[in-house]
Amino acid sequence: VSITSPANGSGFITGAVVAIAATAADADGTVSSVEFFVDGVSVGVDNSSPYTANYTSTTGSHSLTVRATDNNGAQTTSAAVSITVANNPPPTVAITSPANGSSFITGTVVPVTATAADNVSVASVEFFVDGVSIGLDNTSPYSANYTSVAGNHNLTARAIDDQGAQTTSAAVAITVANNPAPVVSITSPANGSSFIIGSVVAITANASDNGSVASVEFFVDGVSVGLDNASPYAASYTGVLGLHSVTARATDNLGAQTTSSAISLNIVSTILPY
């Protein structure tokens, strides 16, 4: 009788199920049974070939043997096979994005990504913001999305391997600030300008934002006269007799709005010469 698996000197992780296999033969009869031992303690008996038993491994160095019994009760114990069982090393995990110290605007969707590795396999990576889970990913590349709220926040990722060992990453700090409104001002016509009734008045504006300007809408006496989605921002107004108030309203990519200071526009029936 002899052990065929595992090989002498094999290593295993604590809790792993070790399949032990053996061959046995009898020259003048038959093999009745093969019994398996770990450190002299029986872990199973098999009465038919192929002879096998399973051992749920515990930490330490262990000696495996098998004992064959033939149909007449004669017995032989195999040579020993040594194995080593070590505690399962935990996985490694680190956040790769965003960078530590990054800043975002309230409401921005922040992709959080991480790398993780293990001596066997990574079962999952879970992502946390200030200790609250925002998502779990079972496959690489590991990622989750966070819809940001104002304040200072710590991002972490926790990796779990196939044996249940866990590691939490170093924290990454981010800052989320409320979205500042865009800046907008009318550049033409000049405040107090006069035009003849029926004239087409070109109204232009400058607008800027820490993100991007989505649109600029133009108003005469509070009534919209046009919207422009791209710079240079402009609209046209056909003059109606009277004194009018002109404003422009800028909207940024996150919906924040600002209305410009008003300019006055005087539409007259005629302009007297100086």
C-alpha positions, 0 to 999 in steps of 0.5 A: 500500500502507498499514498499517491496524493498529495505529494510529500512536502505539499503545502495547504491553507488552513481549512482546505479539504485535502484529498488523500488517495492510495493504491493497494494490492494483495498477492495472495488474496484481495484488499478488504479495506484501506484506512487513512490516518493523519498524525495517527488519527483515522480520517476515513476507511475505503473498501474499494479501489480507487481508495480515497479519503478527505481531510479538512486541514488544520494548521501545522505539519502533519504525517499522512499514512494509510493501512491496508487490510487483506481478506485474511486480516493481514495489514500493512502501513504505508510510508508516511507523507508529510504536508504543511498547513499554514494560516490563510494569508489575507488578500491585498487591496488598494484604491487606485482612483480617485487620488488622495486629496481630490476635490469634487462638486456636490452631485458629481458621480465619482468612480471609485476603483481598486486593485486586489490580489490573493495567494488563491483568489479574491472573492469580492471587493466592497467599497465604503464612504465614511464606513457606509457601503456604496457597492460590491464587485466580484470581478476585476477591475473592481469599481463602484460609483459614489454620488458625492455629497458636500463635506470631507469623506474617507474612501476605503475598499475591503477585499475578501478572499475565497477562504473568507480572509479580509483586508481593508485598504488604506483610506483615500480622502476627498473633499466635496464642495457645493457647486459654485454658480456660473458668472454671467454679464451682458457685454452688448449693447451698452447700458442705456443704449437707444435704438429705433423702433423695429431695429434688430438689437444684437444682445451678447454676454460672457459666461464662465463656470468652474465646470462648464456653461450649459446655456445662456438665456436672454430676457427682455422685461423678464420674457425670454428672447433666445437661448444659446448653448455655445460661446459666444452667447448671443440673441436678437431682439426686435425693438418695441417702443419703450424703456426695457430691462435686459438680463441674461441667465447662465446655467452650468452643467450641474444646473446652478444658475446666475442672472446677470445685472440688468441693463436698460434699453431705450427703444424710440420712434426717432433719434433726434440729431445733436 
